[in-house]
Amino acid sequence: MCNQASGAVHDGGTVLQVHEVGGDIVLHRGPARRARAGRTKVRTARALVLLLLIAAGQYAISALGDGTFPDAATVRPIGADEKEIKTVVDMKLRSCASEHVPIPVNCPQRSTTAPRVHRAKWAIRGFPIDGMRVVWRGTRAFVSGTAIMTINYLTPNGTGDNLDKTRFSAEVRWHEGSLTEEDVDLLPYRDLGPILKRDFELTKAAAKEAIDEAFDLCTRSTTSPMAPICPRAEDTPLLDGVKWELNKSRVFNEAMNNDYEFGLVLVTGSYSVMAWSQDDRLVYTQLGTYRATLVRVANGIARVLQIQHLP
């Protein structure tokens, strides 16, 4: 049988007419099309290289912004346990809480209102792990978070109590196996993004019960001012041997607000307390607006950290 074929090759492709075909016909790509495919591959390769260079530059800028601390999250190492990272940072903070000075070295807490104190005692309130942020640079994890720490101390004028809202940062050197405090370095605070605590909110009933208990403890004081966590006004006198009485008819009209960064509940309301002498003479009345700072400790139970008298 006679095989007849005719056609032509153009930039747009091959045009082929076939008549009375018997056997195999093999078509080959025309030279123009092969050249165009080659140019396309080259352009694609160049584009990929450019994208990789841009990405590498952005990573270098973000990860090495200040030479020590990354500005954005990178991929964490395979097997890295962020829960363990947070736990070991929490252990480091609790070691700082065992310090007995108002401004401990290599720790985040500060009590500048108590420069000369004796027998200082720090304590962590609430949960620093809640809301903690972790970012990675290679095998190092960088952490930021917030904690509430209180300090109780003695001074030549009596006892004192301060509350410190602490922001902290740390670097953790990750390696396989158990981490210890030796793998953690506390750093000057660096903002890795907003801290949002979740497990701290209180019901109004729980807050009111805790505030009532705190005022009852305050009125057990036998001196004026009352105990350090209790409210005191600018004109509160220095008295010994007094009996405090809480005005039960005080108007509460409390307002509750949540501090999501530090995990605190703030309650404001009205109060009135009276100091009586040992022979039952009224010697002082303290009244006005208070602000109570509360923290959730466990199972929705509230604890009052301090009650302030607001001017």
Secondary structure as UniProt FT lines:
FT   STRAND          4..10
FT   TURN            11..12
FT   STRAND          13..19
FT   HELIX           31..63
FT   TURN            78..79
FT   HELIX           82..96
FT   TURN            97..98
FT   TURN            105..106
FT   TURN            112..113
FT   STRAND          118..125
FT   TURN            128..131
FT   STRAND          133..137
FT   TURN            138..139
FT   STRAND          140..155
FT   TURN            156..157
FT   STRAND          158..173
FT   HELIX           181..183
FT   STRAND          184..187
FT   TURN            199..200
FT   HELIX           204..218
FT   TURN            219..220
FT   STRAND          223..224
FT   TURN            228..229
FT   TURN            234..235
FT   STRAND          239..240
FT   STRAND          243..246
FT   TURN            248..249
FT   STRAND          255..259
FT   TURN            260..263
FT   STRAND          264..276
FT   TURN            278..279
FT   STRAND          282..298
FT   TURN            299..300
FT   STRAND          301..310
//
